[in-house]
Amino acid sequence: MSHTLYTPSVQRVQRCELAVPGSSPEMFEKAIKSGADFIFLDLEDAVAPDDKLQARKNIIEAINDLDWKSHGITISVRINGLDTQYMVRDIVDLIEQCGEKLETILIPKVGVYADVYMVEAMLNQLEMQQGLKNKIGIEALIETALGMANVEDIARQGTAGRLEALHFGVADYAASNRARTTNIGGLNPDYPGDQWHAALSRMTVACRAFGLRPIDGPFGDIKDPDGYKMAARRSAALGCEGKWAIHPSQVALANEVFTPPLAEVDKAKRILAALKEAASQGKGAAALDGRLIDAASEKMANNVVRAAEAIAAKKS
């Protein structure tokens, strides 16, 4: 093990993150009852320019007035991009008017670490100004070629501050790379496999190296639940902790995929028990179901058990 270690950031259950447009307040109550672990109220892509200011007001009112906590929801807001005229007031108004109830801010189209630093500096000052006792986390969307080219640096420098998670924004990433597709998160039949694999894997590795949560982004076809689950399973296999839902019908699908099955949890516990028994006999490895298990098996099993325990604690 290297002597250079990065402590994991804030740990949260984030199997599913439901996106809800700030310009559609009639959706807020339904979102609360959706079963999502996270909800981000959107000020960016899902809101037309003429609706930006009203959407901000809607979101502030909803964060203050609706009961997110009793439904086990972590509440987040996706602000407008740093290259827009809306971003500064997004942050200032949110922190001044509902900062004590806001848990994370999601920054779109992060290209370099300085983008994260700018938001963090504003949060530092505004939290002091407001006398807030809670520390608002930052999550960053990696959805451009520039962001992916700098993803390791963003993760490495961000881990010293508020950065908790990176999200893969597949639609804008495809556009940034001029990828031949118009299907958000879906596969191109001309590509031999999954054309998003390399990018998602790179972001996930950066997250795991520096203690952040990797979250997969949207799947655009809400009428294709099987396609959604296949995409979620691929990202779970790579190590992602959760995936976006752009419609409430996708929430249960994400929760199913990113909740370890009981059989998997049971096997993980059997691995831990077998290795504990082997250790009591002075052995560093053991055999279980005809297969060798060792210290690496223990680490993988612990990951499964801890995830299951965190989900169970959240449900209770």
VENFENRA-V619142 format. One record per residue. N is the residue number from 1. SS is DSSP state (alpha for helix, beta for strand, coil for the rest). PHI is phi in radians with two decimals (* if undefined). Layout:
[[N SS PHI] [N SS PHI]]
//
This chain:
[[1 coil *] [2 coil -1.13] [3 coil -1.35] [4 coil -1.62] [5 coil -2.20] [6 coil -1.99] [7 coil -1.20] [8 coil -1.00] [9 coil -1.28] [10 coil -0.94] [11 coil -1.67] [12 coil -2.41] [13 coil -1.31] [14 coil -2.48] [15 coil -1.11] [16 beta -2.39] [17 beta -2.10] [18 beta -1.57] [19 beta -1.58] [20 beta -2.31] [21 beta -1.10] [22 coil -1.17] [23 coil -1.48] [24 coil -2.18] [25 alpha -1.09] [26 alpha -1.14] [27 alpha -1.53] [28 alpha -1.11] [29 alpha -1.09] [30 alpha -1.14] [31 alpha -1.11] [32 alpha -1.03] [33 coil -1.64] [34 coil -1.36] [35 coil 1.60] [36 coil -1.26] [37 coil -1.29] [38 beta -2.11] [39 beta -2.29] [40 beta -1.93] [41 beta -1.47] [42 beta -1.72] [43 coil -1.89] [44 coil -1.73] [45 coil -1.08] [46 coil -1.42] [47 coil -2.09] [48 coil -1.18] [49 alpha -0.92] [50 alpha -1.21] [51 alpha -1.82] [52 alpha -1.03] [53 alpha -1.19] [54 alpha -1.18] [55 alpha -1.07] [56 alpha -1.08] [57 alpha -1.12] [58 alpha -1.02] [59 alpha -1.17] [60 alpha -1.07] [61 alpha -1.11] [62 alpha -1.16] [63 alpha -1.10] [64 alpha -1.32] [65 alpha -1.77] [66 coil -1.64] [67 coil -1.67] [68 coil -1.41] [69 alpha -1.09] [70 alpha -1.17] [71 alpha -1.70] [72 coil 1.24] [73 coil -1.72] [74 beta -1.54] [75 beta -1.77] [76 beta -2.32] [77 beta -2.28] [78 beta -1.54] [79 coil -1.39] [80 coil -1.31] [81 coil -1.13] [82 coil -1.14] [83 coil -1.67] [84 coil -1.95] [85 coil -1.43] [86 coil -1.63] [87 alpha -1.04] [88 alpha -1.07] [89 alpha -1.21] [90 alpha -0.95] [91 alpha -1.19] [92 alpha -1.07] [93 alpha -1.15] [94 alpha -1.06] [95 alpha -1.26] [96 alpha -1.23] [97 alpha -1.85] [98 alpha -2.62] [99 alpha -1.05] [100 alpha -1.24] [101 alpha -1.96] [102 coil -1.57] [103 coil -1.79] [104 beta -2.50] [105 beta -2.04] [106 beta -1.78] [107 beta -1.68] [108 coil -1.42] [109 coil 0.88] [110 coil -1.22] [111 coil -1.90] [112 coil -2.47] [113 alpha -1.05] [114 alpha -1.00] [115 alpha -1.09] [116 alpha -1.17] [117 alpha -1.06] [118 alpha -1.05] [119 alpha -1.17] [120 alpha -1.08] [121 alpha -1.08] [122 alpha -1.13] [123 alpha -1.11] [124 alpha -0.99] [125 alpha -1.22] [126 alpha -1.20] [127 alpha -1.14] [128 alpha -1.15] [129 alpha -1.03] [130 alpha -1.53] [131 coil 1.16] [132 coil -1.29] [133 coil -1.63] [134 coil -1.46] [135 coil -1.78] [136 coil -1.35] [137 beta -1.42] [138 beta -2.11] [139 beta -2.16] [140 beta -2.18] [141 beta -1.57] [142 beta -1.68] [143 coil -2.52] [144 coil -2.40] [145 alpha -1.07] [146 alpha -1.11] [147 alpha -1.07] [148 alpha -1.22] [149 alpha -1.12] [150 coil -1.96] [151 alpha -1.10] [152 alpha -1.15] [153 alpha -1.20] [154 alpha -1.06] [155 alpha -1.17] [156 alpha -1.12] [157 alpha -1.32] [158 alpha -1.20] [159 coil -1.14] [160 coil -1.40] [161 coil -2.09] [162 coil -1.63] [163 beta -1.12] [164 beta -1.96] [165 beta -2.65] [166 beta -2.05] [167 beta -2.03] [168 beta -1.64] [169 coil -1.63] [170 alpha -1.16] [171 alpha -1.19] [172 alpha -1.18] [173 alpha -1.13] [174 alpha -1.08] [175 alpha -1.13] [176 alpha -1.10] [177 coil -1.58] [178 coil 0.97] [179 coil -1.17] [180 coil -1.43] [181 coil -2.81] [182 coil -2.22] [183 coil -1.79] [184 coil -1.17] [185 coil 1.41] [186 coil -1.49] [187 coil -1.74] [188 coil -1.63] [189 coil -1.10] [190 coil -1.41] [191 coil -1.76] [192 coil -1.38] [193 coil 2.30] [194 coil -1.82] [195 coil -1.25] [196 coil -1.66] [197 alpha -1.01] [198 alpha -1.10] [199 alpha -1.16] [200 alpha -1.15] [201 alpha -1.14] [202 alpha -1.09] [203 alpha -1.12] [204 alpha -1.12] [205 alpha -1.08] [206 alpha -1.06] [207 alpha -1.10] [208 alpha -1.18] [209 alpha -1.16] [210 alpha -2.06] [211 coil 1.42] [212 coil -1.87] [213 beta -1.58] [214 beta -1.61] [215 beta -2.20] [216 beta -1.39] [217 coil -1.59] [218 coil -1.43] [219 coil -2.19] [220 coil -1.34] [221 coil -1.57] [222 coil -1.29] [223 coil -1.69] [224 coil -2.17] [225 alpha -1.09] [226 alpha -1.16] [227 alpha -1.09] [228 alpha -1.07] [229 alpha -1.14] [230 alpha -1.11] [231 alpha -1.13] [232 alpha -1.13] [233 alpha -1.13] [234 alpha -1.12] [235 alpha -1.23] [236 alpha -1.12] [237 alpha -1.09] [238 alpha -1.41] [239 coil 2.05] [240 coil -1.18] [241 coil -1.65] [242 beta -3.03] [243 beta -2.57] [244 beta -1.22] [245 beta -2.16] [246 coil -1.79] [247 coil -2.62] [248 alpha -0.97] [249 alpha -1.15] [250 alpha -1.55] [251 alpha -1.09] [252 alpha -1.07] [253 alpha -1.14] [254 alpha -1.15] [255 alpha -1.06] [256 alpha -1.13] [257 alpha -1.18] [258 alpha -1.65] [259 coil -1.71] [260 coil -1.02] [261 coil -1.07] [262 alpha -1.01] [263 alpha -1.12] [264 alpha -1.20] [265 alpha -1.16] [266 alpha -1.08] [267 alpha -1.12] [268 alpha -1.06] [269 alpha -1.16] [270 alpha -1.15] [271 alpha -1.08] [272 alpha -1.11] [273 alpha -1.15] [274 alpha -1.13] [275 alpha -1.24] [276 alpha -1.12] [277 alpha -1.12] [278 alpha -1.10] [279 alpha -1.10] [280 alpha -1.15] [281 coil -1.75] [282 coil 1.37] [283 coil -1.88] [284 coil -1.68] [285 coil -2.46] [286 beta -2.65] [287 beta -2.06] [288 beta -2.47] [289 coil 0.94] [290 coil 1.39] [291 beta -2.20] [292 beta -1.29] [293 beta -2.23] [294 coil -2.57] [295 alpha -1.07] [296 alpha -1.15] [297 alpha -1.07] [298 alpha -1.10] [299 alpha -1.12] [300 alpha -1.12] [301 alpha -1.13] [302 alpha -1.07] [303 alpha -1.03] [304 alpha -1.15] [305 alpha -1.14] [306 alpha -1.13] [307 alpha -1.09] [308 alpha -1.10] [309 alpha -1.15] [310 alpha -1.12] [311 alpha -1.17] [312 alpha -1.10] [313 alpha -1.13] [314 alpha -1.12] [315 alpha -1.10] [316 coil -1.37]]
//
